[in-house]
């Protein structure tokens, strides 16, 4: 019984973490970035985005960490693979973000030639992670819910 309650609590935390990351990224990309670009310009908006992105990466890390913990109890290969794919995407995004940030001149608010070509790769990877995140709850989360015990370790486990 304790194990089932722990799994339920962890699953709820995981769903909440997914919601914060995916919803935050969606809201920021769909609403905040276009309005900021229109209001203060693309270059200035990019310097704001550089800082906000660190928070988005952090929320993704919490979502994936809780996903790893939940998937340890589950038999769903889909959940495990989707978490791994997103973890690889996030690690790549963090590395690219560091490279792009190193090229930005925060004092003069300038970027070098060729920056936007590299940034486009970053945006495509972000879109890929967003899309996997969109699909994830429909494929993976129901498989490890407390209502679907056939996909998770049996409650007849002695540690239950």
Biotite code that builds the C-alpha atoms (Angstrom):
import biotite.structure as struc

atoms = struc.array([
    struc.Atom([0.000, 0.000, 0.000], chain_id="A", res_id=1, res_name="UNK", atom_name="CA", element="C"),
    struc.Atom([2.822, 2.434, 0.824], chain_id="A", res_id=2, res_name="UNK", atom_name="CA", element="C"),
    struc.Atom([4.447, 1.737, -2.524], chain_id="A", res_id=3, res_name="UNK", atom_name="CA", element="C"),
    struc.Atom([1.187, 2.436, -4.391], chain_id="A", res_id=4, res_name="UNK", atom_name="CA", element="C"),
    struc.Atom([0.692, 5.715, -2.519], chain_id="A", res_id=5, res_name="UNK", atom_name="CA", element="C"),
    struc.Atom([4.269, 6.736, -3.288], chain_id="A", res_id=6, res_name="UNK", atom_name="CA", element="C"),
    struc.Atom([3.746, 5.930, -6.956], chain_id="A", res_id=7, res_name="UNK", atom_name="CA", element="C"),
    struc.Atom([0.525, 7.974, -7.017], chain_id="A", res_id=8, res_name="UNK", atom_name="CA", element="C"),
    struc.Atom([2.232, 10.958, -5.364], chain_id="A", res_id=9, res_name="UNK", atom_name="CA", element="C"),
    struc.Atom([5.226, 10.714, -7.681], chain_id="A", res_id=10, res_name="UNK", atom_name="CA", element="C"),
    struc.Atom([2.942, 10.392, -10.712], chain_id="A", res_id=11, res_name="UNK", atom_name="CA", element="C"),
    struc.Atom([1.032, 13.510, -9.654], chain_id="A", res_id=12, res_name="UNK", atom_name="CA", element="C"),
    struc.Atom([4.298, 15.406, -9.181], chain_id="A", res_id=13, res_name="UNK", atom_name="CA", element="C"),
    struc.Atom([5.441, 14.206, -12.593], chain_id="A", res_id=14, res_name="UNK", atom_name="CA", element="C"),
    struc.Atom([2.218, 15.355, -14.266], chain_id="A", res_id=15, res_name="UNK", atom_name="CA", element="C"),
    struc.Atom([2.486, 18.720, -12.512], chain_id="A", res_id=16, res_name="UNK", atom_name="CA", element="C"),
    struc.Atom([6.127, 19.078, -13.613], chain_id="A", res_id=17, res_name="UNK", atom_name="CA", element="C"),
    struc.Atom([5.179, 18.191, -17.194], chain_id="A", res_id=18, res_name="UNK", atom_name="CA", element="C"),
    struc.Atom([2.356, 20.755, -17.081], chain_id="A", res_id=19, res_name="UNK", atom_name="CA", element="C"),
    struc.Atom([4.636, 23.524, -15.840], chain_id="A", res_id=20, res_name="UNK", atom_name="CA", element="C"),
    struc.Atom([7.328, 22.789, -18.433], chain_id="A", res_id=21, res_name="UNK", atom_name="CA", element="C"),
    struc.Atom([5.109, 22.149, -21.459], chain_id="A", res_id=22, res_name="UNK", atom_name="CA", element="C"),
    struc.Atom([2.573, 24.837, -20.622], chain_id="A", res_id=23, res_name="UNK", atom_name="CA", element="C"),
    struc.Atom([5.299, 27.354, -19.817], chain_id="A", res_id=24, res_name="UNK", atom_name="CA", element="C"),
    struc.Atom([7.139, 26.675, -23.051], chain_id="A", res_id=25, res_name="UNK", atom_name="CA", element="C"),
    struc.Atom([3.923, 26.853, -25.068], chain_id="A", res_id=26, res_name="UNK", atom_name="CA", element="C"),
    struc.Atom([2.777, 30.105, -23.464], chain_id="A", res_id=27, res_name="UNK", atom_name="CA", element="C"),
    struc.Atom([6.192, 31.690, -23.828], chain_id="A", res_id=28, res_name="UNK", atom_name="CA", element="C"),
    struc.Atom([6.681, 30.670, -27.468], chain_id="A", res_id=29, res_name="UNK", atom_name="CA", element="C"),
    struc.Atom([3.130, 31.384, -28.609], chain_id="A", res_id=30, res_name="UNK", atom_name="CA", element="C"),
    struc.Atom([2.365, 34.583, -26.712], chain_id="A", res_id=31, res_name="UNK", atom_name="CA", element="C"),
    struc.Atom([5.269, 36.193, -24.857], chain_id="A", res_id=32, res_name="UNK", atom_name="CA", element="C"),
    struc.Atom([7.937, 36.026, -27.584], chain_id="A", res_id=33, res_name="UNK", atom_name="CA", element="C"),
    struc.Atom([5.759, 37.502, -30.364], chain_id="A", res_id=34, res_name="UNK", atom_name="CA", element="C"),
    struc.Atom([4.467, 40.305, -28.121], chain_id="A", res_id=35, res_name="UNK", atom_name="CA", element="C"),
    struc.Atom([7.966, 41.085, -26.812], chain_id="A", res_id=36, res_name="UNK", atom_name="CA", element="C"),
    struc.Atom([9.374, 41.076, -30.345], chain_id="A", res_id=37, res_name="UNK", atom_name="CA", element="C"),
    struc.Atom([6.692, 43.513, -31.446], chain_id="A", res_id=38, res_name="UNK", atom_name="CA", element="C"),
    struc.Atom([7.109, 45.711, -28.361], chain_id="A", res_id=39, res_name="UNK", atom_name="CA", element="C"),
    struc.Atom([10.871, 45.879, -27.836], chain_id="A", res_id=40, res_name="UNK", atom_name="CA", element="C"),
    struc.Atom([12.339, 44.359, -31.005], chain_id="A", res_id=41, res_name="UNK", atom_name="CA", element="C"),
    struc.Atom([13.774, 40.981, -31.894], chain_id="A", res_id=42, res_name="UNK", atom_name="CA", element="C"),
    struc.Atom([17.290, 41.652, -30.602], chain_id="A", res_id=43, res_name="UNK", atom_name="CA", element="C"),
    struc.Atom([16.201, 42.947, -27.184], chain_id="A", res_id=44, res_name="UNK", atom_name="CA", element="C"),
    struc.Atom([13.631, 40.171, -26.912], chain_id="A", res_id=45, res_name="UNK", atom_name="CA", element="C"),
    struc.Atom([16.410, 37.659, -27.594], chain_id="A", res_id=46, res_name="UNK", atom_name="CA", element="C"),
    struc.Atom([18.393, 38.903, -24.613], chain_id="A", res_id=47, res_name="UNK", atom_name="CA", element="C"),
    struc.Atom([15.332, 38.428, -22.398], chain_id="A", res_id=48, res_name="UNK", atom_name="CA", element="C"),
    struc.Atom([14.704, 34.978, -23.884], chain_id="A", res_id=49, res_name="UNK", atom_name="CA", element="C"),
    struc.Atom([18.291, 33.983, -23.119], chain_id="A", res_id=50, res_name="UNK", atom_name="CA", element="C"),
    struc.Atom([17.544, 34.374, -19.400], chain_id="A", res_id=51, res_name="UNK", atom_name="CA", element="C"),
    struc.Atom([14.048, 32.872, -19.423], chain_id="A", res_id=52, res_name="UNK", atom_name="CA", element="C"),
    struc.Atom([15.282, 29.798, -21.291], chain_id="A", res_id=53, res_name="UNK", atom_name="CA", element="C"),
    struc.Atom([17.332, 28.783, -18.269], chain_id="A", res_id=54, res_name="UNK", atom_name="CA", element="C"),
    struc.Atom([14.094, 28.528, -16.282], chain_id="A", res_id=55, res_name="UNK", atom_name="CA", element="C"),
    struc.Atom([12.452, 26.504, -19.047], chain_id="A", res_id=56, res_name="UNK", atom_name="CA", element="C"),
    struc.Atom([15.425, 24.126, -19.088], chain_id="A", res_id=57, res_name="UNK", atom_name="CA", element="C"),
    struc.Atom([15.220, 23.804, -15.304], chain_id="A", res_id=58, res_name="UNK", atom_name="CA", element="C"),
    struc.Atom([11.524, 22.957, -15.394], chain_id="A", res_id=59, res_name="UNK", atom_name="CA", element="C"),
    struc.Atom([12.205, 20.394, -18.153], chain_id="A", res_id=60, res_name="UNK", atom_name="CA", element="C"),
    struc.Atom([14.909, 18.829, -15.975], chain_id="A", res_id=61, res_name="UNK", atom_name="CA", element="C"),
    struc.Atom([12.442, 18.454, -13.071], chain_id="A", res_id=62, res_name="UNK", atom_name="CA", element="C"),
    struc.Atom([9.844, 16.948, -15.404], chain_id="A", res_id=63, res_name="UNK", atom_name="CA", element="C"),
    struc.Atom([12.370, 14.462, -16.810], chain_id="A", res_id=64, res_name="UNK", atom_name="CA", element="C"),
    struc.Atom([13.799, 13.582, -13.385], chain_id="A", res_id=65, res_name="UNK", atom_name="CA", element="C"),
    struc.Atom([10.332, 12.764, -12.070], chain_id="A", res_id=66, res_name="UNK", atom_name="CA", element="C"),
    struc.Atom([9.682, 10.866, -15.314], chain_id="A", res_id=67, res_name="UNK", atom_name="CA", element="C"),
    struc.Atom([12.769, 8.746, -14.729], chain_id="A", res_id=68, res_name="UNK", atom_name="CA", element="C"),
    struc.Atom([11.592, 7.986, -11.194], chain_id="A", res_id=69, res_name="UNK", atom_name="CA", element="C"),
    struc.Atom([8.050, 7.083, -12.319], chain_id="A", res_id=70, res_name="UNK", atom_name="CA", element="C"),
    struc.Atom([9.309, 4.990, -15.233], chain_id="A", res_id=71, res_name="UNK", atom_name="CA", element="C"),
    struc.Atom([11.433, 2.933, -12.826], chain_id="A", res_id=72, res_name="UNK", atom_name="CA", element="C"),
    struc.Atom([8.159, 1.460, -11.552], chain_id="A", res_id=73, res_name="UNK", atom_name="CA", element="C"),
    struc.Atom([6.548, 1.038, -14.927], chain_id="A", res_id=74, res_name="UNK", atom_name="CA", element="C"),
    struc.Atom([6.822, -1.617, -17.553], chain_id="A", res_id=75, res_name="UNK", atom_name="CA", element="C"),
    struc.Atom([6.025, 0.808, -20.356], chain_id="A", res_id=76, res_name="UNK", atom_name="CA", element="C"),
    struc.Atom([8.853, 0.916, -22.863], chain_id="A", res_id=77, res_name="UNK", atom_name="CA", element="C"),
    struc.Atom([7.166, 3.891, -24.524], chain_id="A", res_id=78, res_name="UNK", atom_name="CA", element="C"),
    struc.Atom([7.443, 5.993, -21.401], chain_id="A", res_id=79, res_name="UNK", atom_name="CA", element="C"),
    struc.Atom([11.098, 5.111, -20.932], chain_id="A", res_id=80, res_name="UNK", atom_name="CA", element="C"),
    struc.Atom([11.988, 5.810, -24.565], chain_id="A", res_id=81, res_name="UNK", atom_name="CA", element="C"),
    struc.Atom([10.148, 9.116, -24.673], chain_id="A", res_id=82, res_name="UNK", atom_name="CA", element="C"),
    struc.Atom([11.917, 10.237, -21.490], chain_id="A", res_id=83, res_name="UNK", atom_name="CA", element="C"),
    struc.Atom([15.294, 9.200, -22.955], chain_id="A", res_id=84, res_name="UNK", atom_name="CA", element="C"),
    struc.Atom([14.596, 11.040, -26.227], chain_id="A", res_id=85, res_name="UNK", atom_name="CA", element="C"),
    struc.Atom([13.635, 14.179, -24.335], chain_id="A", res_id=86, res_name="UNK", atom_name="CA", element="C"),
    struc.Atom([16.634, 13.894, -22.029], chain_id="A", res_id=87, res_name="UNK", atom_name="CA", element="C"),
    struc.Atom([18.976, 13.749, -25.048], chain_id="A", res_id=88, res_name="UNK", atom_name="CA", element="C"),
    struc.Atom([17.165, 16.716, -26.609], chain_id="A", res_id=89, res_name="UNK", atom_name="CA", element="C"),
    struc.Atom([17.397, 18.700, -23.372], chain_id="A", res_id=90, res_name="UNK", atom_name="CA", element="C"),
    struc.Atom([21.113, 17.950, -22.957], chain_id="A", res_id=91, res_name="UNK", atom_name="CA", element="C"),
    struc.Atom([21.714, 19.085, -26.545], chain_id="A", res_id=92, res_name="UNK", atom_name="CA", element="C"),
    struc.Atom([19.632, 22.216, -25.996], chain_id="A", res_id=93, res_name="UNK", atom_name="CA", element="C"),
    struc.Atom([21.562, 23.112, -22.842], chain_id="A", res_id=94, res_name="UNK", atom_name="CA", element="C"),
    struc.Atom([24.890, 22.736, -24.675], chain_id="A", res_id=95, res_name="UNK", atom_name="CA", element="C"),
    struc.Atom([23.667, 24.822, -27.624], chain_id="A", res_id=96, res_name="UNK", atom_name="CA", element="C"),
    struc.Atom([22.247, 27.434, -25.274], chain_id="A", res_id=97, res_name="UNK", atom_name="CA", element="C"),
    struc.Atom([25.635, 27.794, -23.581], chain_id="A", res_id=98, res_name="UNK", atom_name="CA", element="C"),
    struc.Atom([27.363, 28.169, -26.954], chain_id="A", res_id=99, res_name="UNK", atom_name="CA", element="C"),
    struc.Atom([24.863, 30.765, -28.159], chain_id="A", res_id=100, res_name="UNK", atom_name="CA", element="C"),
    struc.Atom([25.034, 32.659, -24.863], chain_id="A", res_id=101, res_name="UNK", atom_name="CA", element="C"),
    struc.Atom([28.826, 32.804, -25.108], chain_id="A", res_id=102, res_name="UNK", atom_name="CA", element="C"),
    struc.Atom([28.493, 34.534, -28.482], chain_id="A", res_id=103, res_name="UNK", atom_name="CA", element="C"),
    struc.Atom([26.155, 37.234, -27.171], chain_id="A", res_id=104, res_name="UNK", atom_name="CA", element="C"),
    struc.Atom([27.615, 40.568, -26.053], chain_id="A", res_id=105, res_name="UNK", atom_name="CA", element="C"),
    struc.Atom([25.439, 41.523, -23.092], chain_id="A", res_id=106, res_name="UNK", atom_name="CA", element="C"),
    struc.Atom([27.033, 44.933, -22.599], chain_id="A", res_id=107, res_name="UNK", atom_name="CA", element="C"),
    struc.Atom([26.656, 46.146, -26.179], chain_id="A", res_id=108, res_name="UNK", atom_name="CA", element="C"),
    struc.Atom([23.537, 44.025, -26.853], chain_id="A", res_id=109, res_name="UNK", atom_name="CA", element="C"),
    struc.Atom([24.979, 42.599, -30.066], chain_id="A", res_id=110, res_name="UNK", atom_name="CA", element="C"),
    struc.Atom([25.294, 39.194, -31.662], chain_id="A", res_id=111, res_name="UNK", atom_name="CA", element="C"),
    struc.Atom([27.778, 38.021, -34.290], chain_id="A", res_id=112, res_name="UNK", atom_name="CA", element="C"),
    struc.Atom([27.073, 37.208, -37.924], chain_id="A", res_id=113, res_name="UNK", atom_name="CA", element="C"),
    struc.Atom([25.882, 33.638, -38.307], chain_id="A", res_id=114, res_name="UNK", atom_name="CA", element="C"),
    struc.Atom([24.197, 33.639, -34.895], chain_id="A", res_id=115, res_name="UNK", atom_name="CA", element="C"),
    struc.Atom([20.690, 33.218, -36.277], chain_id="A", res_id=116, res_name="UNK", atom_name="CA", element="C"),
    struc.Atom([21.660, 30.143, -38.326], chain_id="A", res_id=117, res_name="UNK", atom_name="CA", element="C"),
    struc.Atom([22.864, 28.436, -35.132], chain_id="A", res_id=118, res_name="UNK", atom_name="CA", element="C"),
    struc.Atom([19.836, 29.712, -33.266], chain_id="A", res_id=119, res_name="UNK", atom_name="CA", element="C"),
    struc.Atom([17.562, 28.149, -35.892], chain_id="A", res_id=120, res_name="UNK", atom_name="CA", element="C"),
    struc.Atom([19.001, 24.729, -34.967], chain_id="A", res_id=121, res_name="UNK", atom_name="CA", element="C"),
    struc.Atom([18.206, 25.481, -31.334], chain_id="A", res_id=122, res_name="UNK", atom_name="CA", element="C"),
    struc.Atom([14.622, 26.380, -32.242], chain_id="A", res_id=123, res_name="UNK", atom_name="CA", element="C"),
    struc.Atom([14.152, 23.183, -34.267], chain_id="A", res_id=124, res_name="UNK", atom_name="CA", element="C"),
    struc.Atom([15.412, 21.058, -31.366], chain_id="A", res_id=125, res_name="UNK", atom_name="CA", element="C"),
    struc.Atom([13.109, 22.946, -28.992], chain_id="A", res_id=126, res_name="UNK", atom_name="CA", element="C"),
    struc.Atom([10.205, 22.280, -31.352], chain_id="A", res_id=127, res_name="UNK", atom_name="CA", element="C"),
    struc.Atom([11.119, 18.590, -31.419], chain_id="A", res_id=128, res_name="UNK", atom_name="CA", element="C"),
    struc.Atom([11.178, 18.402, -27.637], chain_id="A", res_id=129, res_name="UNK", atom_name="CA", element="C"),
    struc.Atom([7.901, 20.327, -27.458], chain_id="A", res_id=130, res_name="UNK", atom_name="CA", element="C"),
    struc.Atom([6.288, 17.879, -29.894], chain_id="A", res_id=131, res_name="UNK", atom_name="CA", element="C"),
    struc.Atom([7.505, 14.814, -27.980], chain_id="A", res_id=132, res_name="UNK", atom_name="CA", element="C"),
    struc.Atom([6.204, 16.531, -24.849], chain_id="A", res_id=133, res_name="UNK", atom_name="CA", element="C"),
    struc.Atom([2.833, 16.997, -26.528], chain_id="A", res_id=134, res_name="UNK", atom_name="CA", element="C"),
    struc.Atom([2.623, 13.306, -27.410], chain_id="A", res_id=135, res_name="UNK", atom_name="CA", element="C"),
    struc.Atom([4.068, 12.061, -24.104], chain_id="A", res_id=136, res_name="UNK", atom_name="CA", element="C"),
    struc.Atom([0.950, 12.259, -21.879], chain_id="A", res_id=137, res_name="UNK", atom_name="CA", element="C"),
    struc.Atom([-1.217, 10.496, -24.445], chain_id="A", res_id=138, res_name="UNK", atom_name="CA", element="C"),
    struc.Atom([1.225, 7.635, -24.903], chain_id="A", res_id=139, res_name="UNK", atom_name="CA", element="C"),
    struc.Atom([3.092, 7.321, -21.641], chain_id="A", res_id=140, res_name="UNK", atom_name="CA", element="C"),
    struc.Atom([1.325, 8.857, -18.667], chain_id="A", res_id=141, res_name="UNK", atom_name="CA", element="C"),
    struc.Atom([-1.858, 6.740, -18.771], chain_id="A", res_id=142, res_name="UNK", atom_name="CA", element="C"),
    struc.Atom([0.291, 3.613, -18.914], chain_id="A", res_id=143, res_name="UNK", atom_name="CA", element="C"),
    struc.Atom([1.691, 4.212, -15.456], chain_id="A", res_id=144, res_name="UNK", atom_name="CA", element="C"),
    struc.Atom([-1.327, 5.692, -13.741], chain_id="A", res_id=145, res_name="UNK", atom_name="CA", element="C"),
    struc.Atom([-2.527, 4.066, -10.558], chain_id="A", res_id=146, res_name="UNK", atom_name="CA", element="C"),
    struc.Atom([-5.643, 3.015, -12.501], chain_id="A", res_id=147, res_name="UNK", atom_name="CA", element="C"),
    struc.Atom([-3.669, 0.888, -14.901], chain_id="A", res_id=148, res_name="UNK", atom_name="CA", element="C"),
    struc.Atom([-1.818, -1.513, -12.645], chain_id="A", res_id=149, res_name="UNK", atom_name="CA", element="C"),
    struc.Atom([-1.264, -4.057, -15.410], chain_id="A", res_id=150, res_name="UNK", atom_name="CA", element="C"),
    struc.Atom([1.437, -1.732, -16.795], chain_id="A", res_id=151, res_name="UNK", atom_name="CA", element="C"),
    struc.Atom([3.134, -1.109, -13.446], chain_id="A", res_id=152, res_name="UNK", atom_name="CA", element="C"),
    struc.Atom([4.630, -3.523, -10.991], chain_id="A", res_id=153, res_name="UNK", atom_name="CA", element="C"),
    struc.Atom([1.996, -5.580, -9.291], chain_id="A", res_id=154, res_name="UNK", atom_name="CA", element="C"),
    struc.Atom([0.495, -4.383, -6.024], chain_id="A", res_id=155, res_name="UNK", atom_name="CA", element="C"),
    struc.Atom([1.035, -7.938, -4.777], chain_id="A", res_id=156, res_name="UNK", atom_name="CA", element="C"),
    struc.Atom([4.716, -7.002, -4.479], chain_id="A", res_id=157, res_name="UNK", atom_name="CA", element="C"),
    struc.Atom([5.803, -7.696, -0.871], chain_id="A", res_id=158, res_name="UNK", atom_name="CA", element="C"),
    struc.Atom([6.961, -4.086, -0.477], chain_id="A", res_id=159, res_name="UNK", atom_name="CA", element="C"),
    struc.Atom([3.439, -2.772, -1.170], chain_id="A", res_id=160, res_name="UNK", atom_name="CA", element="C"),
])
